[in-house]
Amino acid sequence: MNQWEQFLTPYKQAVDELKVKLKGLRKQYEVGENASPIEFVTGRVKPITSIIDKA
């Protein structure tokens, strides 16, 4: 694993955790027969090349 992948790993894990929590909230709304304010959930951490290009 290169240095950048190691650096970005905690951010990827945080995004994954947030996706799980938001998907859970969405399911709770659906089960409760309420309209969900969450239509869909996606997440990503930008690739390092994209981050460097913007710097």
Secondary structure, DSSP 8 states (H G I E B T S, - for coil): --HHHHHHHHHHHHHHHHHHHHHHHHHHHHHTT---S----------HHHHHHH-
